[in-house]
C-alpha cells in the first residue's frame, strides 16, 4: 500500500479487569478497524510514562488487545499503529491512559454456623462437670474460635475451636442450658448461639454432726446415745449410716436426731463415724465424727490369805495367797502394806508371793490393793491377819518375784532391828511447803546408803530415791509433791553388805493449800506464763500453743526464750512445766559449761505405769550446733542424756522416757505413772569436778519459806513480783 495514512486507528476504550479474589488486574484495549485494502495488522504500544512505551505487541488484524498483569496503583499509557503488507507503519494514534487502582479483596461477612451437645445427648447428669460435643462450619473459610456461657449473657474468654471440651454447669439442680458462639477466620461471630439443655439432679451431699453422750469426755459403758444433726442445701436429709471404724458401716437407717449406739469393745479412745444421705441419694463423702474416752471405772476385787490360813506364825516372813478378778478386764498389778498407809511399789499380779511382816509380836495384818488393766485400784484393800508368836530373825529370804519396773524399792529382808527416825517434818504437820527438807537421825558409819520414800494418801508412791551416801537430809525434788495433799514419808539405811535397817515409822504431813508460785493452778509458774498477746505457735500447727490441751508453753528463767512441751506417745497429761535457773543447783560435778536456756522440769502422766513415753520440746531459737541434752537427778548428778533426737533445723527436741527408770529420764525412781525430768540443752564441754558433793543436803537450793504463817505474805509478794516481771517483759519486747 505504499503509504499508510494516519489510519484513523481510534482507540475507543481501555477496560480495567479485576478477577474476584485475585490481586492481578488487566487492561482491554479496543480500536476502530482500518479499512485499507493492503492492511497487514496493528501494533499496540504501552508503558507507565506518557509518550514512553516500553512494550510493543503485534496483534495482527485483531481490533482489541488485553494487557495482562498490570501493576495496581499505576497509570498505563497506550497508542496503536497499523502497518501494511510492505511493512509501512502509520503514526501513533491518539494516546489514551488508564489508572489501575489497588485491588481490594472481597470481604467475608458471613458468620459460621454450629451446634453443641451436652454429655452425648444425655437427658440428666448427677454432676455439674459435663463434656460438650461441638460442631461448626463456615462457608467462606474456617472456624477458629468459640466462647461458652451458662446464661447466654456472660461468656467465657475466647478459646480455640475444638470438637470436644469439658465444662462446668452453673450450681444447683434443674434444667441447665449451655450457650456457644463460634467465630471464623474473618472474625465473624455467630449472632445467635448454639444451645443444648440437660437436667441436673441434686449433686450436693448433706452436712452434719454427731455428739456422743451430750459431749461427755468419758463413758464407763459401751452403750451410748448419739445426738445427730444434718441439713441439705438441695432438699431434705433422709438416711444415715454409722460406724465404729470409718470403714465398716451399719445398714442405712432413717435419719433421726437421736439414736442409741454400741461402741467397739475395750477401753481407750472411741470414735463414732456417721454418713448422712439426702433425698437425691447423695451421701456425705467425709463422715461426721465424735470421740469419747471409754474408761473402765470398776476396780477389781480380791482376797489375800496369809500362810494358807494358819492362825499363827513363828516368823515374820510369810507366804501370801492372792486371788483377784476384774469385771471389765484383767488384773495386772498389786501393792502391799503392813499398816494400810505406806504401800510397796507396784508388782505384777501373781497368785503367790513372799512377804515380810512388820517386826515384833502380836497380831499382824497384811493389806493388798489390786489394779486392773485400765489403771483402777481397789479403794478398800483386801486384808488378812495372823498372830506372830516368835519374831526371832530368820535367815534372809530373797523375794524371787520381780516388781513391775523397780526392784530397788521392794521391802527387802531386814537383818537389823535398827529403825531410823524422821525428825522433820513432825508427824501430822500441816502447811508444809512443796519442797520440804526431810531429816532423819544419823546412824553408824557402816551404813553407807539412804533410801527415801514418799507416798500420798491415795497409796501412790511418788518418790523412791537411794542416795549414793548416807544422807540424813533430803530437799524434796521439784514437782514431787502436790499442793493440798496428805503425804507420808519414811526412810531406811543400808550397810556395806547392802543389809537394810527397818523402815522408819511413817510420818504424815499435809502440804500447803496453794502453790505460791502457781496461784492459778495451771501447772506453770505464774512468772513464767505467756502474757496476753504472746500467742506463740512453736509447733507450727496454726494454733497458739497455750490454747492446746496437749501443750504447755512458758518463758524460760534463763534467756527469756519461748519454749513449749508437747505430748507425743503414751502421754496422758502434762501436770506441770517449769523453767529452772541452773545456778540454783549446788552440785557442779559433770555440769556442762553452758546451759543457754537453763533447765526445764516437767511432770508428765503416762497412760500406764512403766510405759515408755515420748515428748517434744519446741524451741523459739535453734539449739546451738554440737549442743547435747543434759539432765540432773539426785542419785546420778549431771549426765548427758542419750535418748533424744534434735530435728534437722534444731528447733525441736524429741525425748524418749520410761516411767520409773532414772536411766530413761524419770527421777522419781518408781513406776507410778508419773515421769519427772529436770533437763536442758548443754554446750561447751563439762565443768571441772568440784569438791565432794554434800552428803547432808539436797541437790537444789531451797528457796521456799518453811514457816506456815508466812504463806500469805509470800503469795502476796509473788503477785507483786509477777506484776513487775510482766511489765519488764513487755518493756523488753517493746525495746526489741
Beta strands, then each sheet from edge to edge (+ up, - down):
strand 1: 11-18
strand 2: 25-31
strand 3: 39-47
strand 4: 55-60
strand 5: 64-70
strand 6: 74-84
strand 7: 96-100
strand 8: 113-118
strand 9: 124-125
strand 10: 129-137
strand 11: 143-149
strand 12: 159-160
strand 13: 164-168
strand 14: 174-184
strand 15: 194-200
strand 16: 207-212
strand 17: 218-219
strand 18: 223-231
strand 19: 237-243
strand 20: 253-254
strand 21: 258-262
strand 22: 268-278
strand 23: 288-294
strand 24: 301-306
strand 25: 312-313
strand 26: 317-325
strand 27: 331-337
strand 28: 347-348
strand 29: 352-356
strand 30: 362-372
strand 31: 382-388
strand 32: 414-419
strand 33: 422-424
strand 34: 429-432
strand 35: 437-440
strand 36: 447-456
strand 37: 461-466
strand 38: 473-475
strand 39: 486-495
strand 40: 500-502
strand 41: 507-511
strand 42: 551-555
strand 43: 562-569
strand 44: 571-580
strand 45: 592-594
strand 46: 599-606
strand 47: 612-619
strand 48: 628-633
strand 49: 637-640
strand 50: 644-646
strand 51: 652-658
strand 52: 674-686
sheet 1: 1+ 2- 5+
sheet 2: 4+ 3- 6+ 7-
sheet 3: 8+ 10- 13+
sheet 4: 9+ 15+ 14- 11+ 12-
sheet 5: 16+ 18- 21+
sheet 6: 17+ 23+ 22- 19+ 20-
sheet 7: 24+ 26- 29+
sheet 8: 25+ 31+ 30- 27+ 28-
sheet 9: 32+ 40+
sheet 10: 33+ 35- 38+
sheet 11: 34+ 41+ 39- 36+ 37-
sheet 12: 42+ 43- 47+ 51- 50+
sheet 13: 44+ 46- 52+ 45-
sheet 14: 44+ 46- 52+ 48- 49+
end
